Amino acid sequence: MASKAPRNHGDEVGYFGASTGAAAALQAAVEPDIVISAIVSRGGRPDLAMPFLNMVEAPTLLIVGGYDDVVIELNRKAYSKIESEKNLVIVSEASHLFEEPSKLEEVAELAKEWFLKYLQ
């Protein structure tokens, strides 16, 4: 029986998800026919993918605004379930949408660094 080739055919793939899209990215990352090399969640709800988090193999970065208390707690719970390499970054003085001056740029820089590290 022939094995399936990954859909990405050797190209490295990273997922970026914001809000509920983070849960979709994390759940999609455990699909058996694709290899994901890195995941970034911005202001995400990874808790919505709780049954899948322990299966995530890709290095995962969770980014949350420091003013977003509820989402910080949800990300901490999700973080504890992820078994792959991971990091949780709380951006100080930032709300859920990172609308404060320079905060979205900070998120972009964090995501860029994560993807550069894991997408080679």
N, C-alpha and C positions, 0 to 999 in steps of 0.2 A: 504494500500500500504506500503510495507516494505521500510525502508530507506537503502541507500547504506552504507556499512561500509567503512571507510577510507581505502585506499590501504595500508597504513602503519600499520594498525591493532594495534594501541596503542604505537608503537615505535616512538620516536621523530625523526624527519627528519630535517636536515639543508641543505641548498643549498649554494654552493660556485660557483661564476661565475667570470671569468676574461674576460676583453675586451667585445666583443659582447655577450659572454656567460652570462654576468651579466643580460642583457636584457632578455635572454631566461629563466634564473632562476627566475627573477621577474615575468615574464608572466606566467610561469608554476606554481608559488606559488599561483596564484589566481584560479587555477582549483578547482572546487567544491568537487571533490572526494578524496582529499588528504589534510592533515593538515601539514603545514610547520611551524616549531617552530623557525627558525632563518635563516637569509640570510646574506651572506657576498659577497660584490662586490669588486674585486681588479682591479684597473685601468679600471673599467668597463664603459660601455655605457648604463647606465640605462635609458637614454633619449630615446633609441630606443623602450622602453616599455611604453612610456608616457601614452597611453590610459588606461593602466592597473594599474598604480602606486597608484591611490587613492583607489584601491581595495585590495592592499597588506595589510595583517593583521599581518604578522610575523615581529618581530623586525628586522630591516635592518641596516647593517653597510656598509657604502660606504667608500672605502679607495682609495686615489688618490695620485700620486706622486706630490711633490711640484713644479717640473719643468714642469709639464704637464698642461700648462695654459688652453688649449682648453677643455681638459677633466675635469678639475676642474670646469669650468663654466657650462659644460653640467651636471655634478653631482650636482651642486648647484641648477640648474633648476629642476632636477629630485627630489632632496631632498625636495624641496618645495611642491611637489605633493604627497609625501608619507605621509599618515596620521597615520600610526602605529608608535610605538616607533622606533626611528632612531638615527643614529649618522653619521656624515661625518668627517673623519679623513684625514688630508693632511699630508703626510709623507715628512718632510723637506728634501731637497737636494736629491730627488729621481725622476727619470724619469718614463716614462710610464710603462716600464717593470721591474722597481725596480732592475736594474742591478748593481747599485752602492754597494760597500762593506757594508754588514750588513743590507741593506734595505729590501731585501726579507725576511730575518729573522724577521725583525720588523713587516712586514705584517703578517707573520705566527703567531707571538705572539698575534697581535691584533685579528686575526681571531680565534685563540684558545681561548682567553679570552671571546670573544663574544659567541662562541658556548658553552663553559663551563657555561656561565651565563644562556643561554636559553635552552640548551639541557640537561635535568636533568635525 
